[in-house]
Amino acid sequence: MMSTGRRLTRLATCVRAPNAGPMTLDGTNTYVVRAPGSPRVVVVDPGPLDEGHLAEIERFGTVELILLTHGHHDHSDAVAQLAAKTGAVARAVDERWCIGGDPLRGGDVVAAAGAEIEVVATPGHTSDSVCFVLPGDAGPDQGAGSCPSILTGDTILGRGTTVIAHPDGSLSNYLSSIERLRRLGRLHVLPAHGPALPDLAAICEIYLAHRRDKLELVRSVISGRRADPGDVDLVQRVIAAAYTHAPEGVLPAARASVRAQLEYLALEG
Ligand SMILES: [Zn+2]
């Protein structure tokens, strides 16, 4: 069944792609961003190549710009087709995804569809991950308790925790990125998977505590052995101790995260 877009804040509407799975939760959240009344839209993470999903996105207006939070397939597969259909410029950190526009860099401010979008570099989940702040946004109720929003891609998810996609991803980069996001304070969080969250700083605290706990657990499992991300037996022992409830479908991702943790501990010495 085709999803229907849900306006979550003043500027952002979520259109969920039909690609639910163990790694994508309910599916990829594509965000359509535009100032109220703008006939043009920005599409963030067009998602998988699915005709129905693209048709749903295009209902919101003329696509002026496509932005990517990072290059993973469940976010980027539809970029080329949507750009070809609409003539929109596509921009991402990785130039392989750019069509008619420059690569994004942290600190860039992009103006499109009547909205201002600030790029925050947040490497960690992948080396090319960024988040997008919408300083002019108000949400979700647009009343007194309302605040600007941030599109967090896979750096922060609506449920569960993020995979560190070792070796491209890096836990030390990820922890620095979460610290950077925490300092942005209270922003409405619009993640690429799962539901929206009310407070960026609060969820960053939870993520940092979770990572500290996981690292403590890994330290206790390796108990004096050398932390070597290439040690298959060690990775397996950490999985057995720390990911007892992980369903089969997420085990490859869990192994990647364990290797990222071992790499972090090895660098820490
Ligand atoms: Zn991803």
Residues whose N, C-alpha, C, O or C-beta is under 5 A from the ligand:
A	BS01	ZN	H72 D154
